[in-house]
Amino acid sequence: MNAIFTDASFQNIVNVANRYGISVNAVTDLTQTLIRTNGSMAQFNIPELGGGGQWMQGGMTMVGDMFNNQLKATVNGLCIELSNLINQGGIQYKPLPKVENQNGFLSGSAGNWWGDLGFPNSSGSQNNTNYAIFSNIGRLAIRENGLVTVFNTLDHQIGGTGQQQGGNYSVSFTSQYGNVDLNTLPIVSGGENKPKPKQAPIQNNNNNNILQNEPLQAIVAPVQLDNNNFEEDIFTKIEKMAALKDKGILTVEEFENKKIDLLNRL
């Protein structure tokens, strides 16, 4: 995928390259490696930076010339600056151009089902479910049965996918916090597309099978096991979302909607 940076993003890359005396092409290659992980790590092979090397947020820097401390410092400085720009939105890809498809509707690009979100950091499919992860703008798009839902990923850095065992979708996601519960993520668009919960049989007093919605089971079961822990978990999630609202990651409307949803589970 030949991704193109916005004009402002490219100027930021040029400014960084000039400060360090490194070519723009080399810094651009390094940036594209970093943006795939939302600025958390880079694996590169750039002759101007000593050939093969690796950088990881938190202090690990490896270069081909392992005893060249000046080169290590340069790579570390470059990666830190570029990582900060990526996380602050100072480096982004241009949105995909909108084109008219055969049905006369506008889409992000011919063949791209996620619309005008731009270039995903990663995309794929599992069991007839398509997904696209946009780390640089904090979005996750999922297409299930032809219907697209876009989530706000908050402060999750989604880095893994797998097969979901139960739940609304057949694909699961992991971040730095472990498994990502999609029910806790605000829906940006397509909320009406969210698959209806599956129904499961339960026993009534006459030992006959009846159907009950899965969300009700998900709410009732934890209360029966340990009501106090369940309530504490709800309030903990609300506190975390409040902190995200204070940081501007969540809007007031998104926070209030999700808070009401969580409180309704008590």
Buried (B, 14 or more C-beta within 10 A) or exposed (E): EEBEBBEEBBEBBEBBBEEBEBEBEBBBBBBBBBBBBBBBBBBBEBEBBBEEBBBBBEEEBBBBEEEEEEBBEBBBBBBBBBBEBBBEEBBBBBBBEEEEEEEEEEBBBEEBBBBEBBBBBBBEEBEEBBBBBBBBBBBBBBBBEEEBBBBBBBBBBBBEBEEBEEBBBBBBBBBEEEEBEBBBBBBBBBEEBBBEBEEEEEEEEEEEEEEBEBEEBBBEEBBEEEEEEBBEBBEEBBEBBEEBBEEEBBEEEBBEBBBEEBEEBE
